[in-house]
Amino acid sequence: MKITPDLFAAFLKCPTKCWLRANGEPASGNTYAEWFKTQNDTYRETQSQRLVSEYPTGDAAASPAAERFVK
């Protein structure tokens, strides 16, 4: 089993939630949780771009997204 950022976050909230997600159980469809995750991801992406844009091209390094390496 590959440990992804979503699995790790689920484990911090509830080990049972992590186990269910790791075993492919479908989510219950919590509208608020989906909205909150979307807002959080959008905020993180926007602020990351803002921070990188404040530095000259040669002074900032960015790593690829962690999800690209998890299969």
CHARMM-style PDB file with segment names, atoms N, HN, CA, C and O in Angstrom:
ATOM      1  N   MET     1       0.847  -1.174   0.000  1.00  0.00      PROA
ATOM      2  CA  MET     1       0.000   0.000   0.000  1.00  0.00      PROA
ATOM      3  C   MET     1       0.891   1.236   0.000  1.00  0.00      PROA
ATOM      4  O   MET     1       1.854   1.325   0.762  1.00  0.00      PROA
ATOM      5  N   LYS     2       0.558   2.174  -0.856  1.00  0.00      PROA
ATOM      6  HN  LYS     2      -0.224   2.102  -1.475  1.00  0.00      PROA
ATOM      7  CA  LYS     2       1.261   3.457  -0.919  1.00  0.00      PROA
ATOM      8  C   LYS     2       0.581   4.441   0.017  1.00  0.00      PROA
ATOM      9  O   LYS     2      -0.643   4.569   0.012  1.00  0.00      PROA
ATOM     10  N   ILE     3       1.363   5.122   0.803  1.00  0.00      PROA
ATOM     11  HN  ILE     3       2.357   5.018   0.807  1.00  0.00      PROA
ATOM     12  CA  ILE     3       0.818   6.139   1.702  1.00  0.00      PROA
ATOM     13  C   ILE     3       0.822   7.471   0.965  1.00  0.00      PROA
ATOM     14  O   ILE     3       1.877   8.008   0.629  1.00  0.00      PROA
ATOM     15  N   THR     4      -0.359   7.988   0.724  1.00  0.00      PROA
ATOM     16  HN  THR     4      -1.217   7.552   0.997  1.00  0.00      PROA
ATOM     17  CA  THR     4      -0.511   9.262   0.030  1.00  0.00      PROA
ATOM     18  C   THR     4      -0.791  10.362   1.053  1.00  0.00      PROA
ATOM     19  O   THR     4      -1.128  10.067   2.200  1.00  0.00      PROA
ATOM     20  N   PRO     5      -0.656  11.615   0.652  1.00  0.00      PROA
ATOM     21  CA  PRO     5      -0.976  12.704   1.578  1.00  0.00      PROA
ATOM     22  C   PRO     5      -2.419  12.637   2.085  1.00  0.00      PROA
ATOM     23  O   PRO     5      -2.685  12.952   3.245  1.00  0.00      PROA
ATOM     24  N   ASP     6      -3.357  12.224   1.212  1.00  0.00      PROA
ATOM     25  HN  ASP     6      -3.141  11.968   0.270  1.00  0.00      PROA
ATOM     26  CA  ASP     6      -4.759  12.118   1.639  1.00  0.00      PROA
ATOM     27  C   ASP     6      -4.936  11.009   2.672  1.00  0.00      PROA
ATOM     28  O   ASP     6      -5.685  11.176   3.634  1.00  0.00      PROA
ATOM     29  N   LEU     7      -4.254   9.878   2.484  1.00  0.00      PROA
ATOM     30  HN  LEU     7      -3.645   9.742   1.702  1.00  0.00      PROA
ATOM     31  CA  LEU     7      -4.346   8.794   3.465  1.00  0.00      PROA
ATOM     32  C   LEU     7      -3.748   9.216   4.803  1.00  0.00      PROA
ATOM     33  O   LEU     7      -4.306   8.921   5.860  1.00  0.00      PROA
ATOM     34  N   PHE     8      -2.626   9.897   4.752  1.00  0.00      PROA
ATOM     35  HN  PHE     8      -2.172  10.136   3.893  1.00  0.00      PROA
ATOM     36  CA  PHE     8      -1.981  10.338   5.985  1.00  0.00      PROA
ATOM     37  C   PHE     8      -2.874  11.322   6.746  1.00  0.00      PROA
ATOM     38  O   PHE     8      -3.015  11.231   7.965  1.00  0.00      PROA
ATOM     39  N   ALA     9      -3.474  12.265   6.008  1.00  0.00      PROA
ATOM     40  HN  ALA     9      -3.359  12.340   5.018  1.00  0.00      PROA
ATOM     41  CA  ALA     9      -4.378  13.233   6.647  1.00  0.00      PROA
ATOM     42  C   ALA     9      -5.592  12.520   7.244  1.00  0.00      PROA
ATOM     43  O   ALA     9      -6.056  12.876   8.327  1.00  0.00      PROA
ATOM     44  N   ALA    10      -6.104  11.509   6.530  1.00  0.00      PROA
ATOM     45  HN  ALA    10      -5.727  11.220   5.650  1.00  0.00      PROA
ATOM     46  CA  ALA    10      -7.240  10.743   7.057  1.00  0.00      PROA
ATOM     47  C   ALA    10      -6.837  10.008   8.328  1.00  0.00      PROA
ATOM     48  O   ALA    10      -7.622   9.940   9.274  1.00  0.00      PROA
ATOM     49  N   PHE    11      -5.624   9.456   8.367  1.00  0.00      PROA
ATOM     50  HN  PHE    11      -4.986   9.511   7.599  1.00  0.00      PROA
ATOM     51  CA  PHE    11      -5.172   8.742   9.554  1.00  0.00      PROA
ATOM     52  C   PHE    11      -5.061   9.670  10.757  1.00  0.00      PROA
ATOM     53  O   PHE    11      -5.396   9.281  11.877  1.00  0.00      PROA
ATOM     54  N   LEU    12      -4.590  10.903  10.528  1.00  0.00      PROA
ATOM     55  HN  LEU    12      -4.319  11.218   9.618  1.00  0.00      PROA
ATOM     56  CA  LEU    12      -4.481  11.850  11.628  1.00  0.00      PROA
ATOM     57  C   LEU    12      -5.846  12.186  12.217  1.00  0.00      PROA
ATOM     58  O   LEU    12      -5.965  12.452  13.413  1.00  0.00      PROA
ATOM     59  N   LYS    13      -6.879  12.172  11.369  1.00  0.00      PROA
ATOM     60  HN  LYS    13      -6.783  11.956  10.398  1.00  0.00      PROA
ATOM     61  CA  LYS    13      -8.231  12.458  11.849  1.00  0.00      PROA
ATOM     62  C   LYS    13      -8.864  11.222  12.484  1.00  0.00      PROA
ATOM     63  O   LYS    13      -9.506  11.312  13.530  1.00  0.00      PROA
ATOM     64  N   CYS    14      -8.676  10.049  11.832  1.00  0.00      PROA
ATOM     65  HN  CYS    14      -8.154   9.975  10.982  1.00  0.00      PROA
ATOM     66  CA  CYS    14      -9.342   8.842  12.313  1.00  0.00      PROA
ATOM     67  C   CYS    14      -8.712   7.624  11.643  1.00  0.00      PROA
ATOM     68  O   CYS    14      -8.776   7.514  10.418  1.00  0.00      PROA
ATOM     69  N   PRO    15      -8.104   6.705  12.398  1.00  0.00      PROA
ATOM     70  CA  PRO    15      -7.494   5.513  11.795  1.00  0.00      PROA
ATOM     71  C   PRO    15      -8.486   4.670  10.994  1.00  0.00      PROA
ATOM     72  O   PRO    15      -8.112   4.066   9.988  1.00  0.00      PROA
ATOM     73  N   THR    16      -9.731   4.625  11.426  1.00  0.00      PROA
ATOM     74  HN  THR    16     -10.034   5.115  12.242  1.00  0.00      PROA
ATOM     75  CA  THR    16     -10.737   3.863  10.686  1.00  0.00      PROA
ATOM     76  C   THR    16     -10.997   4.495   9.326  1.00  0.00      PROA
ATOM     77  O   THR    16     -11.139   3.790   8.327  1.00  0.00      PROA
ATOM     78  N   LYS    17     -11.060   5.805   9.289  1.00  0.00      PROA
ATOM     79  HN  LYS    17     -10.945   6.377  10.101  1.00  0.00      PROA
ATOM     80  CA  LYS    17     -11.257   6.520   8.025  1.00  0.00      PROA
ATOM     81  C   LYS    17     -10.117   6.200   7.062  1.00  0.00      PROA
ATOM     82  O   LYS    17     -10.349   5.980   5.873  1.00  0.00      PROA
ATOM     83  N   CYS    18      -8.900   6.173   7.568  1.00  0.00      PROA
ATOM     84  HN  CYS    18      -8.711   6.352   8.533  1.00  0.00      PROA
ATOM     85  CA  CYS    18      -7.733   5.839   6.752  1.00  0.00      PROA
ATOM     86  C   CYS    18      -7.856   4.422   6.203  1.00  0.00      PROA
ATOM     87  O   CYS    18      -7.617   4.191   5.018  1.00  0.00      PROA
ATOM     88  N   TRP    19      -8.227   3.475   7.057  1.00  0.00      PROA
ATOM     89  HN  TRP    19      -8.421   3.662   8.020  1.00  0.00      PROA
ATOM     90  CA  TRP    19      -8.360   2.088   6.632  1.00  0.00      PROA
ATOM     91  C   TRP    19      -9.417   1.937   5.538  1.00  0.00      PROA
ATOM     92  O   TRP    19      -9.213   1.220   4.558  1.00  0.00      PROA
ATOM     93  N   LEU    20     -10.547   2.622   5.718  1.00  0.00      PROA
ATOM     94  HN  LEU    20     -10.713   3.205   6.514  1.00  0.00      PROA
ATOM     95  CA  LEU    20     -11.607   2.553   4.711  1.00  0.00      PROA
ATOM     96  C   LEU    20     -11.147   3.120   3.373  1.00  0.00      PROA
ATOM     97  O   LEU    20     -11.418   2.536   2.324  1.00  0.00      PROA
ATOM     98  N   ARG    21     -10.461   4.239   3.405  1.00  0.00      PROA
ATOM     99  HN  ARG    21     -10.240   4.713   4.257  1.00  0.00      PROA
ATOM    100  CA  ARG    21      -9.960   4.838   2.155  1.00  0.00      PROA
ATOM    101  C   ARG    21      -8.893   3.963   1.501  1.00  0.00      PROA
ATOM    102  O   ARG    21      -8.866   3.826   0.278  1.00  0.00      PROA
ATOM    103  N   ALA    22      -8.022   3.376   2.306  1.00  0.00      PROA
ATOM    104  HN  ALA    22      -8.044   3.487   3.299  1.00  0.00      PROA
ATOM    105  CA  ALA    22      -6.962   2.527   1.760  1.00  0.00      PROA
ATOM    106  C   ALA    22      -7.537   1.276   1.096  1.00  0.00      PROA
ATOM    107  O   ALA    22      -6.941   0.735   0.165  1.00  0.00      PROA
ATOM    108  N   ASN    23      -8.680   0.823   1.569  1.00  0.00      PROA
ATOM    109  HN  ASN    23      -9.164   1.262   2.326  1.00  0.00      PROA
ATOM    110  CA  ASN    23      -9.307  -0.369   1.005  1.00  0.00      PROA
ATOM    111  C   ASN    23     -10.334  -0.055  -0.068  1.00  0.00      PROA
ATOM    112  O   ASN    23     -11.065  -0.944  -0.505  1.00  0.00      PROA
ATOM    113  N   GLY    24     -10.399   1.181  -0.492  1.00  0.00      PROA
ATOM    114  HN  GLY    24      -9.806   1.904  -0.137  1.00  0.00      PROA
ATOM    115  CA  GLY    24     -11.244   1.556  -1.628  1.00  0.00      PROA
ATOM    116  C   GLY    24     -12.723   1.680  -1.333  1.00  0.00      PROA
ATOM    117  O   GLY    24     -13.536   1.616  -2.254  1.00  0.00      PROA
ATOM    118  N   GLU    25     -13.094   1.854  -0.081  1.00  0.00      PROA
ATOM    119  HN  GLU    25     -12.433   1.905   0.667  1.00  0.00      PROA
ATOM    120  CA  GLU    25     -14.507   2.049   0.236  1.00  0.00      PROA
ATOM    121  C   GLU    25     -14.962   3.395  -0.315  1.00  0.00      PROA
ATOM    122  O   GLU    25     -14.241   4.385  -0.191  1.00  0.00      PROA
ATOM    123  N   PRO    26     -16.139   3.445  -0.919  1.00  0.00      PROA
ATOM    124  CA  PRO    26     -16.622   4.726  -1.461  1.00  0.00      PROA
ATOM    125  C   PRO    26     -16.932   5.719  -0.346  1.00  0.00      PROA
ATOM    126  O   PRO    26     -17.390   5.343   0.734  1.00  0.00      PROA
ATOM    127  N   ALA    27     -16.675   6.981  -0.629  1.00  0.00      PROA
ATOM    128  HN  ALA    27     -16.303   7.285  -1.505  1.00  0.00      PROA
ATOM    129  CA  ALA    27     -16.953   8.039   0.348  1.00  0.00      PROA
ATOM    130  C   ALA    27     -18.455   8.235   0.477  1.00  0.00      PROA
ATOM    131  O   ALA    27     -19.211   7.919  -0.442  1.00  0.00      PROA
ATOM    132  N   SER    28     -18.876   8.748   1.600  1.00  0.00      PROA
ATOM    133  HN  SER    28     -18.262   9.005   2.346  1.00  0.00      PROA
ATOM    134  CA  SER    28     -20.306   8.927   1.846  1.00  0.00      PROA
ATOM    135  C   SER    28     -20.878  10.158   1.146  1.00  0.00      PROA
ATOM    136  O   SER    28     -22.097  10.322   1.093  1.00  0.00      PROA
ATOM    137  N   GLY    29     -20.020  11.020   0.611  1.00  0.00      PROA
ATOM    138  HN  GLY    29     -19.030  10.886   0.654  1.00  0.00      PROA
ATOM    139  CA  GLY    29     -20.500  12.190  -0.125  1.00  0.00      PROA
ATOM    140  C   GLY    29     -20.811  13.381   0.755  1.00  0.00      PROA
ATOM    141  O   GLY    29     -21.878  13.981   0.629  1.00  0.00      PROA
ATOM    142  N   ASN    30     -19.910  13.728   1.634  1.00  0.00      PROA
ATOM    143  HN  ASN    30     -19.043  13.241   1.736  1.00  0.00      PROA
ATOM    144  CA  ASN    30     -20.094  14.869   2.511  1.00  0.00      PROA
ATOM    145  C   ASN    30     -19.822  16.145   1.716  1.00  0.00      PROA
ATOM    146  O   ASN    30     -18.675  16.438   1.378  1.00  0.00      PROA
ATOM    147  N   THR    31     -20.863  16.889   1.426  1.00  0.00      PROA
ATOM    148  HN  THR    31     -21.795  16.651   1.701  1.00  0.00      PROA
ATOM    149  CA  THR    31     -20.760  18.087   0.591  1.00  0.00      PROA
ATOM    150  C   THR    31     -19.840  19.129   1.206  1.00  0.00      PROA
ATOM    151  O   THR    31     -19.019  19.722   0.506  1.00  0.00      PROA
ATOM    152  N   TYR    32     -19.969  19.357   2.503  1.00  0.00      PROA
ATOM    153  HN  TYR    32     -20.636  18.876   3.072  1.00  0.00      PROA
ATOM    154  CA  TYR    32     -19.125  20.359   3.152  1.00  0.00      PROA
ATOM    155  C   TYR    32     -17.657  19.954   3.104  1.00  0.00      PROA
ATOM    156  O   TYR    32     -16.801  20.793   2.819  1.00  0.00      PROA
ATOM    157  N   ALA    33     -17.349  18.701   3.372  1.00  0.00      PROA
ATOM    158  HN  ALA    33     -18.043  18.020   3.603  1.00  0.00      PROA
ATOM    159  CA  ALA    33     -15.962  18.243   3.353  1.00  0.00      PROA
ATOM    160  C   ALA    33     -15.354  18.386   1.958  1.00  0.00      PROA
ATOM    161  O   ALA    33     -14.191  18.768   1.824  1.00  0.00      PROA
ATOM    162  N   GLU    34     -16.133  18.082   0.924  1.00  0.00      PROA
ATOM    163  HN  GLU    34     -17.078  17.772   1.033  1.00  0.00      PROA
ATOM    164  CA  GLU    34     -15.640  18.237  -0.451  1.00  0.00      PROA
ATOM    165  C   GLU    34     -15.394  19.705  -0.774  1.00  0.00      PROA
ATOM    166  O   GLU    34     -14.390  20.038  -1.403  1.00  0.00      PROA
ATOM    167  N   TRP    35     -16.298  20.588  -0.351  1.00  0.00      PROA
ATOM    168  HN  TRP    35     -17.114  20.318   0.161  1.00  0.00      PROA
ATOM    169  CA  TRP    35     -16.136  22.022  -0.580  1.00  0.00      PROA
ATOM    170  C   TRP    35     -14.898  22.534   0.153  1.00  0.00      PROA
ATOM    171  O   TRP    35     -14.098  23.282  -0.409  1.00  0.00      PROA
ATOM    172  N   PHE    36     -14.749  22.122   1.419  1.00  0.00      PROA
ATOM    173  HN  PHE    36     -15.399  21.515   1.875  1.00  0.00      PROA
ATOM    174  CA  PHE    36     -13.621  22.568   2.224  1.00  0.00      PROA
ATOM    175  C   PHE    36     -12.298  22.130   1.604  1.00  0.00      PROA
ATOM    176  O   PHE    36     -11.350  22.914   1.564  1.00  0.00      PROA
ATOM    177  N   LYS    37     -12.218  20.883   1.118  1.00  0.00      PROA
ATOM    178  HN  LYS    37     -12.988  20.246   1.151  1.00  0.00      PROA
ATOM    179  CA  LYS    37     -10.996  20.379   0.494  1.00  0.00      PROA
ATOM    180  C   LYS    37     -10.678  21.181  -0.772  1.00  0.00      PROA
ATOM    181  O   LYS    37      -9.523  21.526  -1.020  1.00  0.00      PROA
ATOM    182  N   THR    38     -11.700  21.471  -1.562  1.00  0.00      PROA
ATOM    183  HN  THR    38     -12.638  21.190  -1.361  1.00  0.00      PROA
ATOM    184  CA  THR    38     -11.500  22.258  -2.778  1.00  0.00      PROA
ATOM    185  C   THR    38     -10.988  23.654  -2.439  1.00  0.00      PROA
ATOM    186  O   THR    38     -10.058  24.149  -3.076  1.00  0.00      PROA
ATOM    187  N   GLN    39     -11.592  24.287  -1.440  1.00  0.00      PROA
ATOM    188  HN  GLN    39     -12.347  23.885  -0.922  1.00  0.00      PROA
ATOM    189  CA  GLN    39     -11.152  25.623  -1.023  1.00  0.00      PROA
ATOM    190  C   GLN    39      -9.711  25.595  -0.518  1.00  0.00      PROA
ATOM    191  O   GLN    39      -8.915  26.470  -0.858  1.00  0.00      PROA
ATOM    192  N   ASN    40      -9.381  24.604   0.283  1.00  0.00      PROA
ATOM    193  HN  ASN    40     -10.027  23.893   0.559  1.00  0.00      PROA
ATOM    194  CA  ASN    40      -8.043  24.482   0.844  1.00  0.00      PROA
ATOM    195  C   ASN    40      -7.007  24.268  -0.259  1.00  0.00      PROA
ATOM    196  O   ASN    40      -5.947  24.894  -0.247  1.00  0.00      PROA
ATOM    197  N   ASP    41      -7.310  23.381  -1.216  1.00  0.00      PROA
ATOM    198  HN  ASP    41      -8.171  22.872  -1.226  1.00  0.00      PROA
ATOM    199  CA  ASP    41      -6.389  23.116  -2.321  1.00  0.00      PROA
ATOM    200  C   ASP    41      -6.195  24.361  -3.185  1.00  0.00      PROA
ATOM    201  O   ASP    41      -5.077  24.666  -3.603  1.00  0.00      PROA
ATOM    202  N   THR    42      -7.284  25.075  -3.448  1.00  0.00      PROA
ATOM    203  HN  THR    42      -8.192  24.828  -3.109  1.00  0.00      PROA
ATOM    204  CA  THR    42      -7.204  26.297  -4.256  1.00  0.00      PROA
ATOM    205  C   THR    42      -6.369  27.358  -3.549  1.00  0.00      PROA
ATOM    206  O   THR    42      -5.533  28.010  -4.175  1.00  0.00      PROA
ATOM    207  N   TYR    43      -6.591  27.532  -2.254  1.00  0.00      PROA
ATOM    208  HN  TYR    43      -7.270  27.002  -1.746  1.00  0.00      PROA
ATOM    209  CA  TYR    43      -5.826  28.508  -1.481  1.00  0.00      PROA
ATOM    210  C   TYR    43      -4.342  28.151  -1.476  1.00  0.00      PROA
ATOM    211  O   TYR    43      -3.491  29.018  -1.673  1.00  0.00      PROA
ATOM    212  N   ARG    44      -4.034  26.874  -1.251  1.00  0.00      PROA
ATOM    213  HN  ARG    44      -4.726  26.170  -1.090  1.00  0.00      PROA
ATOM    214  CA  ARG    44      -2.641  26.433  -1.215  1.00  0.00      PROA
ATOM    215  C   ARG    44      -1.953  26.693  -2.562  1.00  0.00      PROA
ATOM    216  O   ARG    44      -0.826  27.185  -2.601  1.00  0.00      PROA
ATOM    217  N   GLU    45      -2.629  26.365  -3.653  1.00  0.00      PROA
ATOM    218  HN  GLU    45      -3.545  25.965  -3.622  1.00  0.00      PROA
ATOM    219  CA  GLU    45      -2.052  26.568  -4.983  1.00  0.00      PROA
ATOM    220  C   GLU    45      -1.828  28.059  -5.264  1.00  0.00      PROA
ATOM    221  O   GLU    45      -0.768  28.451  -5.750  1.00  0.00      PROA
ATOM    222  N   THR    46      -2.823  28.873  -4.959  1.00  0.00      PROA
ATOM    223  HN  THR    46      -3.685  28.554  -4.565  1.00  0.00      PROA
ATOM    224  CA  THR    46      -2.726  30.313  -5.211  1.00  0.00      PROA
ATOM    225  C   THR    46      -1.594  30.948  -4.412  1.00  0.00      PROA
ATOM    226  O   THR    46      -0.816  31.734  -4.952  1.00  0.00      PROA
ATOM    227  N   GLN    47      -1.501  30.612  -3.136  1.00  0.00      PROA
ATOM    228  HN  GLN    47      -2.133  29.973  -2.698  1.00  0.00      PROA
ATOM    229  CA  GLN    47      -0.473  31.203  -2.292  1.00  0.00      PROA
ATOM    230  C   GLN    47       0.920  30.689  -2.649  1.00  0.00      PROA
ATOM    231  O   GLN    47       1.897  31.427  -2.530  1.00  0.00      PROA
ATOM    232  N   SER    48       1.019  29.451  -3.077  1.00  0.00      PROA
ATOM    233  HN  SER    48       0.225  28.852  -3.174  1.00  0.00      PROA
ATOM    234  CA  SER    48       2.317  28.924  -3.515  1.00  0.00      PROA
ATOM    235  C   SER    48       2.810  29.684  -4.740  1.00  0.00      PROA
ATOM    236  O   SER    48       3.980  30.059  -4.823  1.00  0.00      PROA
ATOM    237  N   GLN    49       1.906  29.908  -5.689  1.00  0.00      PROA
ATOM    238  HN  GLN    49       0.956  29.604  -5.622  1.00  0.00      PROA
ATOM    239  CA  GLN    49       2.280  30.673  -6.885  1.00  0.00      PROA
ATOM    240  C   GLN    49       2.668  32.099  -6.519  1.00  0.00      PROA
ATOM    241  O   GLN    49       3.607  32.650  -7.093  1.00  0.00      PROA
ATOM    242  N   ARG    50       1.961  32.700  -5.574  1.00  0.00      PROA
ATOM    243  HN  ARG    50       1.199  32.252  -5.107  1.00  0.00      PROA
ATOM    244  CA  ARG    50       2.275  34.065  -5.157  1.00  0.00      PROA
ATOM    245  C   ARG    50       3.660  34.135  -4.525  1.00  0.00      PROA
ATOM    246  O   ARG    50       4.436  35.046  -4.814  1.00  0.00      PROA
ATOM    247  N   LEU    51       3.968  33.161  -3.657  1.00  0.00      PROA
ATOM    248  HN  LEU    51       3.337  32.421  -3.423  1.00  0.00      PROA
ATOM    249  CA  LEU    51       5.283  33.162  -3.005  1.00  0.00      PROA
ATOM    250  C   LEU    51       6.416  32.975  -4.006  1.00  0.00      PROA
ATOM    251  O   LEU    51       7.440  33.651  -3.914  1.00  0.00      PROA
ATOM    252  N   VAL    52       6.244  32.079  -4.948  1.00  0.00      PROA
ATOM    253  HN  VAL    52       5.412  31.530  -5.023  1.00  0.00      PROA
ATOM    254  CA  VAL    52       7.281  31.830  -5.949  1.00  0.00      PROA
ATOM    255  C   VAL    52       7.450  33.041  -6.857  1.00  0.00      PROA
ATOM    256  O   VAL    52       8.567  33.351  -7.272  1.00  0.00      PROA
ATOM    257  N   SER    53       6.349  33.732  -7.171  1.00  0.00      PROA
ATOM    258  HN  SER    53       5.442  33.480  -6.833  1.00  0.00      PROA
ATOM    259  CA  SER    53       6.435  34.882  -8.078  1.00  0.00      PROA
ATOM    260  C   SER    53       7.148  36.075  -7.438  1.00  0.00      PROA
ATOM    261  O   SER    53       7.577  36.984  -8.149  1.00  0.00      PROA
ATOM    262  N   GLU    54       7.281  36.087  -6.112  1.00  0.00      PROA
ATOM    263  HN  GLU    54       6.933  35.349  -5.535  1.00  0.00      PROA
ATOM    264  CA  GLU    54       7.953  37.197  -5.440  1.00  0.00      PROA
ATOM    265  C   GLU    54       9.470  37.145  -5.584  1.00  0.00      PROA
ATOM    266  O   GLU    54      10.147  38.137  -5.315  1.00  0.00      PROA
ATOM    267  N   TYR    55      10.006  36.021  -5.999  1.00  0.00      PROA
ATOM    268  HN  TYR    55       9.456  35.215  -6.217  1.00  0.00      PROA
ATOM    269  CA  TYR    55      11.451  35.858  -6.120  1.00  0.00      PROA
ATOM    270  C   TYR    55      11.856  35.787  -7.585  1.00  0.00      PROA
ATOM    271  O   TYR    55      11.095  35.287  -8.414  1.00  0.00      PROA
ATOM    272  N   PRO    56      13.044  36.281  -7.911  1.00  0.00      PROA
ATOM    273  CA  PRO    56      13.529  36.145  -9.286  1.00  0.00      PROA
ATOM    274  C   PRO    56      13.619  34.665  -9.673  1.00  0.00      PROA
ATOM    275  O   PRO    56      13.721  33.797  -8.806  1.00  0.00      PROA
ATOM    276  N   THR    57      13.582  34.391 -10.955  1.00  0.00      PROA
ATOM    277  HN  THR    57      13.499  35.096 -11.659  1.00  0.00      PROA
ATOM    278  CA  THR    57      13.530  33.022 -11.456  1.00  0.00      PROA
ATOM    279  C   THR    57      14.670  32.158 -10.921  1.00  0.00      PROA
ATOM    280  O   THR    57      14.439  30.996 -10.586  1.00  0.00      PROA
ATOM    281  N   GLY    58      15.859  32.668 -10.832  1.00  0.00      PROA
ATOM    282  HN  GLY    58      16.047  33.612 -11.105  1.00  0.00      PROA
ATOM    283  CA  GLY    58      16.995  31.871 -10.387  1.00  0.00      PROA
ATOM    284  C   GLY    58      17.087  31.683  -8.881  1.00  0.00      PROA
ATOM    285  O   GLY    58      17.881  30.865  -8.418  1.00  0.00      PROA
ATOM    286  N   ASP    59      16.296  32.418  -8.101  1.00  0.00      PROA
ATOM    287  HN  ASP    59      15.651  33.083  -8.477  1.00  0.00      PROA
ATOM    288  CA  ASP    59      16.405  32.364  -6.644  1.00  0.00      PROA
ATOM    289  C   ASP    59      15.392  31.441  -5.968  1.00  0.00      PROA
ATOM    290  O   ASP    59      15.456  31.243  -4.755  1.00  0.00      PROA
ATOM    291  N   ALA    60      14.467  30.878  -6.730  1.00  0.00      PROA
ATOM    292  HN  ALA    60      14.416  31.039  -7.716  1.00  0.00      PROA
ATOM    293  CA  ALA    60      13.449  30.009  -6.132  1.00  0.00      PROA
ATOM    294  C   ALA    60      13.489  28.640  -6.791  1.00  0.00      PROA
ATOM    295  O   ALA    60      13.670  28.523  -8.003  1.00  0.00      PROA
ATOM    296  N   ALA    61      13.319  27.615  -5.979  1.00  0.00      PROA
ATOM    297  HN  ALA    61      13.172  27.710  -4.994  1.00  0.00      PROA
ATOM    298  CA  ALA    61      13.258  26.244  -6.496  1.00  0.00      PROA
ATOM    299  C   ALA    61      11.903  25.654  -6.131  1.00  0.00      PROA
ATOM    300  O   ALA    61      11.397  25.864  -5.028  1.00  0.00      PROA
ATOM    301  N   ALA    62      11.326  24.920  -7.063  1.00  0.00      PROA
ATOM    302  HN  ALA    62      11.736  24.750  -7.959  1.00  0.00      PROA
ATOM    303  CA  ALA    62      10.030  24.288  -6.810  1.00  0.00      PROA
ATOM    304  C   ALA    62      10.151  22.798  -7.088  1.00  0.00      PROA
ATOM    305  O   ALA    62      10.790  22.379  -8.053  1.00  0.00      PROA
ATOM    306  N   SER    63       9.530  22.013  -6.232  1.00  0.00      PROA
ATOM    307  HN  SER    63       9.010  22.353  -5.448  1.00  0.00      PROA
ATOM    308  CA  SER    63       9.549  20.571  -6.443  1.00  0.00      PROA
ATOM    309  C   SER    63       8.255  20.147  -7.134  1.00  0.00      PROA
ATOM    310  O   SER    63       7.243  20.841  -7.039  1.00  0.00      PROA
ATOM    311  N   PRO    64       8.284  19.018  -7.822  1.00  0.00      PROA
ATOM    312  CA  PRO    64       7.053  18.535  -8.457  1.00  0.00      PROA
ATOM    313  C   PRO    64       6.063  18.075  -7.392  1.00  0.00      PROA
ATOM    314  O   PRO    64       6.449  17.789  -6.259  1.00  0.00      PROA
ATOM    315  N   ALA    65       4.806  18.006  -7.755  1.00  0.00      PROA
ATOM    316  HN  ALA    65       4.492  18.238  -8.676  1.00  0.00      PROA
ATOM    317  CA  ALA    65       3.770  17.574  -6.810  1.00  0.00      PROA
ATOM    318  C   ALA    65       4.024  16.140  -6.361  1.00  0.00      PROA
ATOM    319  O   ALA    65       4.441  15.302  -7.160  1.00  0.00      PROA
ATOM    320  N   ALA    66       3.777  15.859  -5.097  1.00  0.00      PROA
ATOM    321  HN  ALA    66       3.438  16.540  -4.448  1.00  0.00      PROA
ATOM    322  CA  ALA    66       4.004  14.527  -4.544  1.00  0.00      PROA
ATOM    323  C   ALA    66       3.112  13.483  -5.194  1.00  0.00      PROA
ATOM    324  O   ALA    66       3.511  12.324  -5.302  1.00  0.00      PROA
ATOM    325  N   GLU    67       1.915  13.860  -5.631  1.00  0.00      PROA
ATOM    326  HN  GLU    67       1.590  14.802  -5.544  1.00  0.00      PROA
ATOM    327  CA  GLU    67       0.984  12.904  -6.205  1.00  0.00      PROA
ATOM    328  C   GLU    67       1.504  12.293  -7.504  1.00  0.00      PROA
ATOM    329  O   GLU    67       1.080  11.200  -7.880  1.00  0.00      PROA
ATOM    330  N   ARG    68       2.415  12.976  -8.196  1.00  0.00      PROA
ATOM    331  HN  ARG    68       2.760  13.864  -7.891  1.00  0.00      PROA
ATOM    332  CA  ARG    68       2.963  12.444  -9.441  1.00  0.00      PROA
ATOM    333  C   ARG    68       3.770  11.176  -9.216  1.00  0.00      PROA
ATOM    334  O   ARG    68       3.873  10.343 -10.116  1.00  0.00      PROA
ATOM    335  N   PHE    69       4.337  11.018  -8.041  1.00  0.00      PROA
ATOM    336  HN  PHE    69       4.253  11.695  -7.309  1.00  0.00      PROA
ATOM    337  CA  PHE    69       5.205   9.898  -7.790  1.00  0.00      PROA
ATOM    338  C   PHE    69       4.501   8.726  -7.118  1.00  0.00      PROA
ATOM    339  O   PHE    69       5.080   7.648  -6.983  1.00  0.00      PROA
ATOM    340  N   VAL    70       3.273   8.927  -6.702  1.00  0.00      PROA
ATOM    341  HN  VAL    70       2.802   9.803  -6.811  1.00  0.00      PROA
ATOM    342  CA  VAL    70       2.538   7.873  -5.995  1.00  0.00      PROA
ATOM    343  C   VAL    70       1.630   7.154  -6.991  1.00  0.00      PROA
ATOM    344  O   VAL    70       0.778   7.774  -7.628  1.00  0.00      PROA
ATOM    345  N   LYS    71       1.819   5.863  -7.116  1.00  0.00      PROA
ATOM    346  HN  LYS    71       2.511   5.359  -6.599  1.00  0.00      PROA
ATOM    347  CA  LYS    71       0.969   5.069  -8.020  1.00  0.00      PROA
ATOM    348  C   LYS    71       0.507   3.835  -7.333  1.00  0.00      PROA
ATOM    349  OT1 LYS    71      -0.218   3.034  -7.923  1.00  0.00      PROA
TER     350      LYS     71
END
